Amino acid sequence: MVEHDALQTTREAYDAVAPTYAEMFRDTLRDRPLDRAILGVFAEAVRESGDGRVADLGCGPGHVTAHLAELGLSAFGVDASPTMIELAREACPGLRFDVGSMTALDIADGALDGVLSRWSVIHIPPPELPAVLREFHRVLAPGGHLLICFSASEDVSRPTQVFDHAVAPAYRWWPDHLATLLRDNGLAEVARLVREPQPDDRRQFRQVQLLARKAELEAV
């Protein structure tokens, strides 16, 4: 099967910068209390809804996967970049990391209590995002939670905007539009955290973190 160009481009781009990326973002949560707070809320919600089984999709070098494990979750990571997965395994030898794609996850239906997608959907071309959200819904157990993080577009009339990402082609999303896509794919918004640009941010975009939940019982 021929891989989609966007996936291959993203994989190759992150393979090329993996060691630098891992070094830059290794301690990123230390200086981001709001990020730690929403991850804590996510972890609590996941523990309440099941056994704490969580996939960190687009895990990169594994530092956030490790943080989830420290919060008491049974967390593992998935990333399209084999080099990122190698670095994650070296940094966190006690955790599981797999090479994979969000468009076709090697995870059974309803196997997870939580899915984390932390700035990984920004590399999904807009026409393909609904299929990815359907995959998130498929692997979540009833009542499971999704935490999805992305950069916000600035114009409600433009629900998606391309931006100049340092590594690979990327997109920003109008928050309400992405929340609607979540709802259309069986994931109801629970809460959102919007972080305004800070002086030391590389790009002056709002950062959005949406917490959503799969229904306990699906409509027949």
Residue pairs with C-beta under 8 A, 6 or more apart in sequence:
4 103
4 128
6 123
6 124
6 125
6 128
6 169
7 80
7 101
7 103
9 168
9 169
10 80
10 81
10 123
10 167
10 168
10 169
11 80
11 81
11 82
13 167
13 168
14 21
14 60
14 79
14 80
14 81
14 83
14 84
14 167
14 168
15 81
15 82
15 83
15 84
17 167
18 61
18 81
18 83
18 84
18 86
18 87
19 83
19 87
21 60
21 61
21 84
21 167
22 60
22 61
22 63
22 84
22 87
22 91
25 60
25 61
25 63
26 61
26 63
26 91
27 63
28 35
28 63
29 35
29 36
29 39
29 63
29 64
29 67
34 193
34 195
35 209
36 67
37 193
38 147
38 193
38 209
38 211
39 64
39 67
39 68
39 71
39 116
39 147
40 71
41 191
41 211
42 114
42 116
42 145
42 147
42 211
43 52
43 68
43 71
43 72
43 73
43 114
45 114
45 145
45 190
45 211
45 213
46 52
46 54
46 73
46 113
46 114
46 144
46 145
47 72
47 73
47 113
49 113
49 114
49 141
49 143
49 144
49 145
49 213
50 113
50 114
50 141
50 143
50 144
51 74
51 113
52 72
52 73
52 74
52 113
52 114
53 73
53 74
53 111
53 112
53 113
53 114
54 68
54 73
54 74
54 75
54 76
54 112
54 113
54 114
54 115
54 116
55 75
55 76
55 77
55 78
55 105
55 107
55 112
55 114
55 115
55 116
55 139
56 62
56 64
56 65
56 68
56 75
56 76
56 77
56 78
56 116
56 118
57 77
57 78
57 79
57 102
57 105
57 115
57 116
57 117
57 120
57 136
58 78
58 79
58 80
58 102
58 117
58 118
58 119
58 120
58 121
59 65
59 77
59 78
59 79
59 84
59 88
59 97
60 77
60 79
60 81
60 84
60 88
61 84
61 87
61 88
61 91
62 77
62 87
62 88
62 89
62 91
62 92
62 95
62 97
63 91
64 116
64 118
65 75
65 76
65 77
65 88
65 92
65 95
65 97
66 75
66 91
66 92
66 95
68 75
68 116
69 75
69 92
69 94
69 95
73 114
75 95
76 95
76 96
76 97
76 98
77 85
77 88
77 95
77 96
77 97
77 98
78 97
78 98
78 99
78 100
78 102
78 105
79 85
79 88
79 97
79 99
79 100
80 99
80 100
80 101
80 102
81 99
82 99
85 97
85 98
85 99
88 95
88 97
89 97
98 106
100 106
102 117
102 120
102 121
102 124
102 132
102 135
102 136
103 124
103 128
103 131
103 132
103 135
104 135
105 135
105 138
105 139
107 139
108 139
109 138
109 139
110 138
110 139
110 140
110 141
110 142
110 144
111 139
111 141
112 139
112 140
112 141
112 144
113 140
113 141
113 143
113 144
113 145
114 140
114 144
114 145
114 146
114 147
115 136
115 139
115 140
115 144
115 145
115 146
115 147
116 146
116 147
117 136
117 146
117 147
117 148
117 149
118 147
118 149
119 149
119 150
119 151
121 129
121 132
121 148
121 150
122 150
122 151
122 165
122 170
122 171
122 172
123 165
123 168
123 169
123 170
123 171
124 132
124 171
125 171
126 159
126 160
126 171
129 178
129 181
130 181
130 184
130 185
133 181
133 182
133 185
133 187
134 185
134 186
136 146
136 148
136 185
136 187
137 185
137 186
137 187
137 214
140 146
140 187
140 214
141 214
142 214
142 215
142 216
142 217
142 218
143 213
143 214
143 215
143 216
144 213
144 214
145 190
145 211
145 212
145 213
145 214
146 182
146 187
146 210
146 211
146 212
146 213
146 214
147 209
147 210
147 211
147 212
148 178
148 182
148 209
148 210
148 212
149 207
149 208
149 209
149 210
150 172
150 173
150 178
150 207
150 208
151 163
151 170
151 172
151 173
151 203
151 205
151 206
151 207
151 208
152 172
152 173
152 174
152 175
152 194
152 205
152 206
152 207
152 208
153 159
153 160
153 161
153 172
153 173
153 174
154 161
154 172
154 205
154 206
155 161
155 174
156 174
156 176
158 174
159 173
159 174
159 177
159 178
160 171
160 172
160 173
160 174
160 177
161 171
161 172
162 169
162 170
162 171
162 172
163 170
163 171
163 172
163 203
163 205
166 202
172 205
173 208
175 192
175 194
175 208
175 210
178 208
178 210
179 189
179 192
179 210
179 212
182 188
182 189
182 210
182 212
183 189
186 214
186 215
186 218
187 212
187 213
187 214
188 212
188 213
188 214
188 215
189 210
189 211
189 212
190 211
190 212
190 213
191 210
191 211
192 208
192 209
192 210
192 211
193 208
193 209
194 206
194 207
194 208
195 206
195 207
195 208
195 209
196 206
197 203
197 204
197 205
197 206
